[in-house]
Amino acid sequence: MRPDLDLKYTGNLPETLVIHSQKKPKQPRSILENVFAFAPNRDTLGGTSYLILSNSGNILVDCPPTDAIALQFLQDVGGARWLFLTHRGGISKQIGQIQTDLGCEVIVQEQEAYLIPEVNKTPFSDSFTLNNNSYGFWSPGHSPGSSCLYWGELGGVLFTGRHLLPESPEAIAPLRVAKTFHWSKQLQSVAALLSRFDCENLEYICPGANTGFLRGKGFIDRAYSRLSQLDLAALETKTILF
């Protein structure tokens, strides 16, 4: 019998067995030194949230699940000073409760800020510096206020939300979907990443969804090299995937 299933009789006959899923929430997983990935959050349509441990204050990237295991983990590691939102799809309906529980400052690009009127937030326009080696910046296209968070440790880690997503364990790309706000702007934002970074300061990408493609690894390595291999001109005519 599968351990995540509870089989119960609903009548007098064995044929009337009903299966009730009782999957337990998963503990956040260490994927890089001082970087943890939460289990995909159904409140953000399977989005992946991250926690960066930092002496100047821990940083949450997008909304994590609000189950007891995730909350206990956050409390055990000292909570979070900031919650950085990469795009509107990373905003949970529970964001107000997350802020209340953790006392965190919500950082969001100004074009997404109106979506969370009930939350105390700090909107930014082009960029926002969190500490001496972490900053967020506007990367529009997937949504109007889509943004990335850069962490300067470990050779450089970029948290991309749904701006860049894995297509395989070794490949990352912008994906054109039905909800894409502006495809050409998104490709321009990808080109801007290639101008902003290089092989010396962009080693890893942690995407905000589709992390099942990573097969447990949790990140894309050799990130700048893989980005530089994208054919942005060919992507311009790419059709909508879903």
Backbone torsions as a table, in degrees:
resi	resn	phi	psi	omega
1	MET	NA	135.5	178.0
2	ARG	-66.1	135.8	-176.5
3	PRO	-68.9	-17.8	-178.0
4	ASP	-94.0	8.0	-179.4
5	LEU	-117.8	141.6	178.3
6	ASP	-116.3	114.7	-177.9
7	LEU	-96.3	125.4	-176.6
8	LYS	-132.9	143.0	172.4
9	TYR	-77.7	136.7	174.8
10	THR	-113.8	6.2	178.4
11	GLY	-158.1	-162.0	-176.6
12	ASN	-88.5	-15.0	-174.6
13	LEU	-106.7	144.6	178.8
14	PRO	-59.3	-27.6	-177.7
15	GLU	-65.9	-13.8	-175.6
16	THR	-95.5	25.6	175.7
17	LEU	-63.5	137.5	175.3
18	VAL	-121.6	136.8	-180.0
19	ILE	-95.2	125.2	177.0
20	HIS	-113.8	117.2	179.3
21	SER	-70.5	130.2	177.6
22	GLN	-130.1	49.7	177.9
23	LYS	-63.6	131.1	-180.0
24	LYS	-86.7	144.8	175.5
25	PRO	-58.8	146.1	-177.8
26	LYS	-94.9	147.8	175.0
27	GLN	-68.1	138.0	173.4
28	PRO	-53.7	144.8	-170.7
29	ARG	-113.4	134.5	175.6
30	SER	-73.7	121.9	179.9
31	ILE	-112.4	-27.2	174.6
32	LEU	-142.5	165.6	178.5
33	GLU	-58.1	120.9	179.7
34	ASN	67.8	18.6	175.4
35	VAL	-127.4	125.2	179.4
36	PHE	-119.3	142.1	175.7
37	ALA	-110.0	132.2	175.1
38	PHE	-84.2	159.8	174.6
39	ALA	-61.9	149.7	177.9
40	PRO	-51.1	136.8	-172.6
41	ASN	-101.4	115.6	-178.7
42	ARG	-65.9	-22.4	177.9
43	ASP	-71.5	-15.5	175.0
44	THR	-119.3	33.2	177.2
45	LEU	55.5	45.9	176.6
46	GLY	82.5	15.8	179.3
47	GLY	-68.7	151.8	177.9
48	THR	-106.0	125.9	176.0
49	SER	-102.2	152.9	-178.5
50	TYR	-128.0	156.0	171.3
51	LEU	-125.4	127.5	174.2
52	ILE	-103.7	123.9	175.8
53	LEU	-85.7	127.9	-176.5
54	SER	-144.6	142.0	178.6
55	ASN	-63.8	-25.0	-179.9
56	SER	-91.5	4.9	179.6
57	GLY	128.8	129.8	-179.2
58	ASN	-69.7	149.3	-176.7
59	ILE	-121.1	121.4	169.5
60	LEU	-89.8	136.3	174.9
61	VAL	-112.1	109.9	-176.0
62	ASP	67.5	168.6	-171.2
63	CYS	-80.2	125.6	176.9
64	PRO	-81.7	169.0	170.7
65	PRO	-59.9	155.3	-177.2
66	THR	-109.3	27.6	176.9
67	ASP	-75.7	168.0	-175.6
68	ALA	-62.9	-34.5	-178.8
69	ILE	-66.9	-44.7	179.5
70	ALA	-64.4	-42.9	-179.3
71	LEU	-64.9	-41.9	179.1
72	GLN	-63.6	-41.3	177.3
73	PHE	-59.1	-46.5	-179.2
74	LEU	-62.5	-40.4	178.1
75	GLN	-65.7	-38.9	-177.9
76	ASP	-66.2	-30.2	-178.0
77	VAL	-98.5	9.4	175.8
78	GLY	96.4	16.5	176.8
79	GLY	71.7	-151.9	179.9
80	ALA	-143.3	136.2	176.0
81	ARG	-82.3	-35.6	-178.5
82	TRP	-128.1	149.3	165.8
83	LEU	-121.8	109.0	-178.5
84	PHE	-98.0	126.0	-179.2
85	LEU	-100.1	122.9	-177.4
86	THR	-84.7	-22.3	-178.9
87	HIS	-173.5	168.0	-175.8
88	ARG	-64.1	-27.9	177.7
89	GLY	-70.3	-11.4	177.0
90	GLY	-94.2	6.3	-178.6
91	ILE	-96.2	118.5	177.1
92	SER	-86.0	154.3	173.0
93	LYS	-64.2	-17.4	-178.5
94	GLN	-93.2	13.2	-173.2
95	ILE	-61.0	-36.1	178.1
96	GLY	-62.5	-40.9	178.7
97	GLN	-68.1	-38.0	177.5
98	ILE	-60.0	-45.0	179.4
99	GLN	-64.7	-40.5	178.8
100	THR	-63.7	-44.2	-177.3
101	ASP	-67.6	-37.8	-173.0
102	LEU	-102.6	-19.1	-176.4
103	GLY	66.8	29.8	-174.3
104	CYS	-87.7	156.2	174.3
105	GLU	-88.9	126.1	-179.5
106	VAL	-90.5	123.9	179.5
107	ILE	-110.3	126.0	-174.9
108	VAL	-148.7	142.8	175.5
109	GLN	-64.1	142.4	-167.8
110	GLU	-59.1	-27.3	-178.8
111	GLN	-78.4	-9.5	174.7
112	GLU	-104.7	-11.6	-170.9
113	ALA	-62.0	-32.4	-176.4
114	TYR	-65.5	-17.8	-177.8
115	LEU	-72.8	-16.2	-177.4
116	ILE	-126.3	63.7	-176.4
117	PRO	-64.1	-23.5	-176.0
118	GLU	-83.4	-3.0	-172.8
119	VAL	-107.4	138.0	169.9
120	ASN	-73.2	120.9	-170.3
121	LYS	-140.9	162.1	174.8
122	THR	-119.0	101.2	178.1
123	PRO	-77.8	152.1	173.5
124	PHE	-134.1	162.6	-179.0
125	SER	-96.6	-74.6	-177.0
126	ASP	-98.2	-39.1	-178.3
127	SER	-156.9	162.2	178.6
128	PHE	-147.4	126.3	179.7
129	THR	-93.9	124.1	179.0
130	LEU	-90.1	-44.6	176.1
131	ASN	-154.0	-168.1	-171.9
132	ASN	-71.8	-8.7	176.1
133	ASN	-136.8	20.7	179.0
134	SER	-139.1	129.9	175.4
135	TYR	-151.5	153.2	175.8
136	GLY	-108.5	155.4	178.7
137	PHE	-149.7	150.6	-177.5
138	TRP	-70.0	129.6	176.6
139	SER	-137.5	72.0	-170.5
140	PRO	-67.5	158.2	175.6
141	GLY	142.6	-61.8	177.8
142	HIS	-61.0	-47.2	168.7
143	SER	-135.5	164.8	-176.4
144	PRO	-57.2	-37.7	-177.6
145	GLY	-108.5	23.8	178.0
146	SER	-54.8	136.5	-175.6
147	SER	-142.7	160.8	175.2
148	CYS	-119.3	153.1	174.0
149	LEU	-115.0	127.8	178.8
150	TYR	-108.3	133.0	176.7
151	TRP	-120.7	123.1	-168.9
152	GLY	-83.0	7.2	178.2
153	GLU	-86.6	166.3	173.1
154	LEU	59.3	28.2	-178.6
155	GLY	87.4	2.4	178.2
156	GLY	103.6	119.0	179.8
157	VAL	-123.1	129.3	179.9
158	LEU	-114.6	122.5	176.6
159	PHE	-98.3	114.2	-165.1
160	THR	-105.1	-2.3	-173.5
161	GLY	57.3	-133.9	177.3
162	ARG	-101.0	12.6	176.1
163	HIS	-65.9	-42.4	174.5
164	LEU	-128.7	134.4	-176.9
165	LEU	-133.3	152.3	179.4
166	PRO	-73.8	142.4	171.8
167	GLU	-106.9	-15.6	178.6
168	SER	-163.4	176.3	178.5
169	PRO	-60.9	-18.2	-174.8
170	GLU	-120.6	1.2	-173.3
171	ALA	-126.1	138.5	178.5
172	ILE	-129.6	144.4	-177.3
173	ALA	-162.3	158.4	166.7
174	PRO	-72.7	138.0	-179.5
175	LEU	-115.7	127.3	179.9
176	ARG	-86.4	116.4	-178.3
177	VAL	-123.9	172.9	-176.5
178	ALA	-59.8	-30.6	-177.8
179	LYS	-90.7	3.0	178.2
180	THR	-58.4	126.9	-176.6
181	PHE	-71.3	-50.8	-176.6
182	HIS	-153.7	104.0	-172.1
183	TRP	-64.6	-43.3	-179.1
184	SER	-63.5	-40.4	177.1
185	LYS	-64.6	-36.9	178.8
186	GLN	-63.1	-42.6	178.2
187	LEU	-66.2	-36.0	175.1
188	GLN	-63.6	-36.6	177.7
189	SER	-67.1	-35.3	175.7
190	VAL	-66.2	-43.9	177.6
191	ALA	-60.1	-36.2	178.9
192	ALA	-65.5	-32.2	176.3
193	LEU	-62.5	-39.3	-179.6
194	LEU	-67.6	-27.6	176.1
195	SER	-80.9	-33.8	-176.2
196	ARG	-74.4	-37.2	-173.5
197	PHE	-116.0	177.1	173.4
198	ASP	-151.6	-175.1	-177.3
199	CYS	-65.4	-19.7	-177.2
200	GLU	-84.3	-21.0	-175.0
201	ASN	-128.7	14.1	174.4
202	LEU	-140.4	93.8	-177.1
203	GLU	-99.0	-33.8	-173.7
204	TYR	-131.8	147.7	168.3
205	ILE	-122.3	131.8	174.4
206	CYS	-113.2	104.3	-176.1
207	PRO	-79.7	159.5	-175.7
208	GLY	-93.3	5.8	178.1
209	ALA	-167.6	178.5	179.6
210	ASN	57.9	25.0	-174.0
211	THR	-72.0	-10.8	173.3
212	GLY	-61.0	-28.2	177.7
213	PHE	-63.4	-21.8	-175.6
214	LEU	-81.7	-6.1	173.5
215	ARG	52.3	46.6	174.6
216	GLY	88.8	-13.7	-178.3
217	LYS	-69.4	-41.1	173.1
218	GLY	91.0	-3.6	-178.2
219	PHE	-159.7	164.6	170.0
220	ILE	-103.4	123.1	177.1
221	ASP	-96.8	174.7	-174.8
222	ARG	48.8	44.6	-167.8
223	ALA	-60.5	-47.8	-176.6
224	TYR	-64.5	-41.3	179.1
225	SER	-59.3	-42.0	-179.1
226	ARG	-69.9	-37.8	176.8
227	LEU	-63.6	-40.1	-176.9
228	SER	-66.7	-15.8	179.6
229	GLN	-86.4	-7.1	-180.0
230	LEU	-69.4	138.3	174.9
231	ASP	-95.9	92.1	-174.8
232	LEU	-67.7	-31.4	178.0
233	ALA	-65.4	-40.7	178.2
234	ALA	-69.0	-35.3	179.8
235	LEU	-66.6	-23.4	-177.9
236	GLU	-56.7	-33.9	-177.3
237	THR	-101.4	11.5	-178.5
238	LYS	-66.3	139.7	-178.3
239	THR	-81.0	163.9	178.7
240	ILE	-68.9	133.2	-177.7
241	LEU	-82.2	-45.6	-177.2
242	PHE	-163.0	NA	NA
